[in-house]
């Protein structure tokens, strides 16, 4: 998985780069540096991002279906961010 693919999955799953960076304890800028567009990511980075989203690495590689409505997606994003902030 490269940085562009992971960025797409983060957005698709309703998370923000800021919330993931905060979970990882780094700045949003530093997180962006880890997600260089065409660079294959370290497995450690992929594992950390999956953990931040509360999913397994396997789930990260399985894109969500289009069955989610935009309302559910927004609701899920808010819940995801609340969960990250509580940790």
Beta strands, then each sheet from edge to edge (+ up, - down):
end
